[in-house]
Amino acid sequence: MNINYIIQFVSESFLGFYPILIKLTSLSVELNTFIRLTTYFLISSLFANWSIVSAIGLTKILSLSVVNIIHILSSYYGYQNLNTSLGAPIFYTYPFINLVLGILYLNEQISLSKFVFLGPILFSIYKLYSSNKDDTVHKQNIYKGIPLIIISAFTESLLYILIKTSELGNNPWNSLFITHALAAFIFGIYYFYKNNINEIKDELDNGNKKEFIYIILANIIIGFLGYSLRFYSIPRVESTIFSIISYTGILATIFYSVIFKLDTITLPKIGWIITLLLSLIGMKLI
């Protein structure tokens, strides 16, 4: 088996834990976002080629930064309000959004037959929505969570398009650096302006100092390593295979949610998730 396929599979398995992480932590979404942006920026800055900053330009970097901040916040808040068996399948429709944006912004020629799979994709999500809205065991806010996850999926695709049209080369650290350096600075200003030092200190003093360290380690091991492996894979794995392997993230998230007892997984849910996956794969293969 191609070693690059294995690398991407490992990356998706790591990244599939993020929806679980935000459900397990008692730290605020904003603090989690600041930790993630800052961790990625600091480590990637050690390995990235800083000359790409002038090559890409401030406008493009600012666009990437703002989209990345919106993506992280909408993802975290979305998963906080949804079961993973609904949130993850909605999020992983982003490859379909990639197709649409590819037509609009990259002038890609896409076979209209791919859109035949839109029906089963939407119907599978509707059935998963129906299964989850009656779940009284796990607290959800479906009407808040679904729009946020849709925003998260859209911004994931927007990041893909922006990165694909940037001259970042094959160095995976470049992509991480460009999408997180300015973003960490912008969000840091917002975070410390909104929350004074005493409020931040109170959050950490409430038995959360160890958790603060754990979240930093999780972002280094799970998130940063996962994303660096994903960006490593993008130029080395064919786009069709890349998209198919990406869908293993759904299965990883569902697996973790079962392990941590954060969701009720039933046979009908599994059936509709498989239907969704097969539809997404079919869309890529045609």
C-alpha positions as CSV (number, residue, x, y, z in Angstrom):
1,M,0.0,0.0,0.0
2,N,1.2,3.5,-0.8
3,I,2.8,5.0,2.3
4,N,1.1,8.4,1.6
5,Y,-2.3,6.7,1.9
6,I,-1.4,5.4,5.3
7,I,-0.1,8.8,6.4
8,Q,-3.4,10.5,5.4
9,F,-5.4,7.7,7.1
10,V,-3.4,8.4,10.4
11,S,-4.0,12.1,10.0
12,E,-7.8,11.7,9.6
13,S,-7.9,9.3,12.6
14,F,-6.2,12.0,14.7
15,L,-8.4,14.8,13.5
16,G,-11.5,12.8,14.1
17,F,-10.9,13.3,17.8
18,Y,-11.4,17.0,17.7
19,P,-15.2,16.9,18.0
20,I,-14.8,14.6,21.1
21,L,-12.1,16.9,22.6
22,I,-14.4,19.9,22.7
23,K,-17.1,17.9,24.3
24,L,-14.8,16.5,27.0
25,T,-13.2,19.8,28.1
26,S,-14.6,22.2,30.6
27,L,-12.5,25.1,29.2
28,S,-14.4,27.7,27.2
29,V,-14.6,27.5,23.4
30,E,-12.7,30.8,23.1
31,L,-9.8,29.6,25.3
32,N,-9.7,26.4,23.3
33,T,-9.6,28.3,20.1
34,F,-6.8,30.6,21.4
35,I,-4.7,27.6,22.5
36,R,-5.2,25.9,19.2
37,L,-4.2,28.9,17.0
38,T,-1.2,29.8,19.2
39,T,0.1,26.2,19.4
40,Y,-0.1,25.7,15.7
41,F,1.5,29.1,15.0
42,L,4.4,28.6,17.4
43,I,5.4,25.1,16.2
44,S,4.9,25.7,12.5
45,S,7.0,28.9,12.7
46,L,10.0,26.7,13.5
47,F,9.8,24.8,10.3
48,A,8.0,27.0,7.8
49,N,9.6,29.1,5.1
50,W,8.9,32.7,6.3
51,S,9.6,34.1,2.8
52,I,6.1,32.8,1.7
53,V,4.6,35.7,3.7
54,S,5.8,38.3,1.1
55,A,5.1,35.9,-1.7
56,I,1.5,35.4,-0.8
57,G,0.7,38.9,0.4
58,L,-1.1,40.3,3.4
59,T,-4.6,40.3,1.7
60,K,-4.5,36.6,1.1
61,I,-3.1,35.8,4.5
62,L,-5.8,38.0,6.2
63,S,-8.5,36.1,4.3
64,L,-7.0,32.7,5.3
65,S,-6.8,33.9,8.9
66,V,-10.4,35.2,9.2
67,V,-11.8,32.1,7.5
68,N,-9.7,29.9,9.8
69,I,-11.0,31.6,12.9
70,I,-14.6,31.3,11.8
71,H,-14.0,27.7,10.9
72,I,-12.6,26.7,14.3
73,L,-15.3,28.6,16.3
74,S,-18.2,27.3,14.3
75,S,-16.9,23.8,14.5
76,Y,-16.4,23.9,18.3
77,Y,-19.7,25.5,19.0
78,G,-21.4,23.3,16.5
79,Y,-20.1,20.1,18.0
80,Q,-20.9,21.3,21.5
81,N,-24.6,21.5,20.5
82,L,-24.9,18.3,18.4
83,N,-24.4,14.6,18.8
84,T,-21.4,13.4,16.7
85,S,-23.6,11.1,14.7
86,L,-25.3,14.1,13.3
87,G,-22.5,16.8,13.4
88,A,-19.8,14.7,11.8
89,P,-21.9,13.5,8.8
90,I,-23.0,17.1,8.1
91,F,-19.4,18.4,8.3
92,Y,-18.1,15.7,6.0
93,T,-20.3,16.9,3.2
94,Y,-17.6,19.6,2.6
95,P,-16.1,17.6,-0.4
96,F,-19.4,18.2,-2.2
97,I,-19.0,22.0,-1.4
98,N,-15.4,21.6,-2.8
99,L,-17.0,20.5,-6.1
100,V,-19.2,23.6,-6.2
101,L,-16.5,26.0,-5.3
102,G,-14.1,24.3,-7.7
103,I,-16.6,25.0,-10.5
104,L,-17.2,28.6,-9.4
105,Y,-13.6,29.7,-8.5
106,L,-11.2,27.2,-10.2
107,N,-13.1,26.8,-13.5
108,E,-13.0,23.1,-13.0
109,Q,-15.0,20.9,-15.4
110,I,-17.2,18.7,-13.2
111,S,-19.5,16.0,-14.6
112,L,-23.1,16.8,-13.8
113,S,-23.6,13.1,-13.1
114,K,-21.9,13.7,-9.7
115,F,-24.9,15.7,-8.6
116,V,-27.1,12.6,-8.8
117,F,-25.7,11.7,-5.4
118,L,-26.9,14.9,-3.9
119,G,-30.3,13.3,-3.3
120,P,-29.1,10.3,-1.2
121,I,-26.6,12.6,0.6
122,L,-29.3,15.0,1.8
123,F,-31.8,12.2,2.5
124,S,-29.2,10.4,4.7
125,I,-28.6,13.6,6.6
126,Y,-32.3,14.1,7.1
127,K,-32.7,10.6,8.5
128,L,-29.8,11.2,10.9
129,Y,-31.4,14.4,11.9
130,S,-34.7,12.6,12.6
131,S,-32.9,9.9,14.6
132,N,-31.0,12.5,16.7
133,K,-33.8,15.0,17.5
134,D,-35.6,12.4,19.6
135,D,-32.4,11.5,21.6
136,T,-33.3,12.5,25.2
137,V,-30.1,11.0,26.7
138,H,-27.6,13.4,25.2
139,K,-28.4,17.1,25.5
140,Q,-28.5,18.8,22.1
141,N,-29.5,22.2,20.6
142,I,-30.1,21.0,17.0
143,Y,-31.4,24.3,15.7
144,K,-28.2,26.1,16.9
145,G,-25.8,23.3,16.1
146,I,-26.7,22.5,12.5
147,P,-26.2,26.0,11.1
148,L,-22.9,26.2,12.9
149,I,-21.7,22.9,11.5
150,I,-22.8,23.9,8.0
151,I,-20.7,27.1,8.4
152,S,-17.8,24.9,9.6
153,A,-18.1,22.7,6.5
154,F,-18.3,25.7,4.1
155,T,-15.2,27.4,5.7
156,E,-13.3,24.1,5.5
157,S,-14.0,24.1,1.7
158,L,-13.1,27.8,1.5
159,L,-9.8,27.1,3.2
160,Y,-9.2,24.3,0.7
161,I,-9.8,26.6,-2.2
162,L,-7.7,29.4,-0.7
163,I,-4.7,27.1,0.0
164,K,-5.0,25.4,-3.4
165,T,-4.7,28.8,-5.1
166,S,-1.8,29.9,-3.0
167,E,1.9,29.3,-3.8
168,L,2.7,27.4,-0.7
169,G,4.8,24.6,-2.2
170,N,5.0,21.1,-0.8
171,N,6.1,22.1,2.7
172,P,3.2,21.2,5.0
173,W,4.4,23.6,7.6
174,N,3.9,26.6,5.3
175,S,0.1,25.9,5.1
176,L,-0.1,25.7,8.9
177,F,2.0,28.8,9.4
178,I,0.1,31.0,6.9
179,T,-3.4,29.9,8.3
180,H,-2.5,30.4,12.0
181,A,0.2,33.1,12.4
182,L,-1.9,36.2,11.9
183,A,-5.1,34.3,13.1
184,A,-3.4,33.7,16.5
185,F,-2.5,37.4,16.7
186,I,-6.0,38.7,15.7
187,F,-7.9,36.3,17.9
188,G,-5.5,36.9,20.8
189,I,-6.3,40.6,20.7
190,Y,-10.0,39.8,20.7
191,Y,-9.7,37.3,23.5
192,F,-7.7,39.4,25.9
193,Y,-9.8,42.5,25.1
194,K,-13.0,40.6,25.9
195,N,-11.7,38.7,28.9
196,N,-9.6,40.5,31.5
197,I,-6.7,38.8,33.2
198,N,-8.7,38.1,36.3
199,E,-11.4,36.3,34.4
200,I,-8.9,34.2,32.6
201,K,-7.1,33.4,35.9
202,D,-10.4,32.4,37.5
203,E,-11.1,30.0,34.7
204,L,-7.8,28.3,35.1
205,D,-8.0,28.4,38.9
206,N,-11.2,26.4,39.0
207,G,-9.3,23.1,38.9
208,N,-8.5,23.6,35.2
209,K,-4.8,24.2,35.2
210,K,-4.0,20.5,34.5
211,E,-6.7,20.5,31.8
212,F,-5.1,23.6,30.3
213,I,-1.9,21.6,29.9
214,Y,-3.8,18.6,28.5
215,I,-5.5,20.7,25.9
216,I,-2.1,22.1,24.8
217,L,-0.7,18.6,24.5
218,A,-3.8,17.4,22.7
219,N,-3.4,20.2,20.1
220,I,0.3,19.3,19.6
221,I,-0.2,15.6,19.3
222,I,-3.7,15.2,17.9
223,G,-4.3,18.4,16.1
224,F,-1.0,19.7,15.0
225,L,0.4,16.4,14.0
226,G,-2.9,15.5,12.3
227,Y,-3.0,18.7,10.2
228,S,0.7,18.5,9.3
229,L,0.2,15.0,8.0
230,R,-2.9,16.1,6.1
231,F,-1.1,19.0,4.5
232,Y,1.8,16.6,3.7
233,S,-0.7,14.3,2.0
234,I,-2.5,17.0,-0.2
235,P,0.1,17.3,-2.9
236,R,1.1,13.6,-2.7
237,V,-2.3,11.8,-2.8
238,E,-4.5,11.9,-5.9
239,S,-7.6,14.1,-5.2
240,T,-10.1,11.2,-5.6
241,I,-8.3,8.9,-3.2
242,F,-7.6,11.9,-0.8
243,S,-11.4,12.6,-0.6
244,I,-12.2,9.0,0.0
245,I,-9.7,8.5,2.8
246,S,-10.9,11.8,4.3
247,Y,-14.3,10.2,5.0
248,T,-12.6,7.8,7.5
249,G,-12.8,10.9,9.8
250,I,-16.5,10.3,10.2
251,L,-15.9,6.7,11.3
252,A,-13.1,7.8,13.7
253,T,-15.3,10.4,15.3
254,I,-18.2,7.9,15.8
255,F,-15.8,5.3,17.2
256,Y,-14.4,7.8,19.7
257,S,-17.9,9.0,20.7
258,V,-18.8,5.4,21.5
259,I,-15.7,4.9,23.6
260,F,-16.4,8.0,25.6
261,K,-20.2,7.4,25.7
262,L,-21.0,10.7,24.2
263,D,-23.6,9.5,21.7
264,T,-26.3,6.8,21.2
265,I,-25.3,4.8,18.2
266,T,-28.1,2.6,16.8
267,L,-28.2,0.3,13.8
268,P,-30.4,2.8,11.8
269,K,-27.8,5.5,12.4
270,I,-25.0,3.3,11.3
271,G,-27.0,2.4,8.2
272,W,-27.6,6.0,7.2
273,I,-24.0,7.0,7.9
274,I,-22.8,4.1,5.6
275,T,-25.3,5.3,3.0
276,L,-23.9,8.8,3.2
277,L,-20.3,7.6,3.0
278,L,-21.1,5.4,-0.1
279,S,-22.9,8.4,-1.8
280,L,-19.9,10.7,-1.1
281,I,-17.5,8.1,-2.4
282,G,-19.7,7.4,-5.5
283,M,-19.7,11.2,-6.2
284,K,-15.9,11.2,-6.2
285,L,-15.5,8.1,-8.4
286,I,-17.8,9.2,-11.2
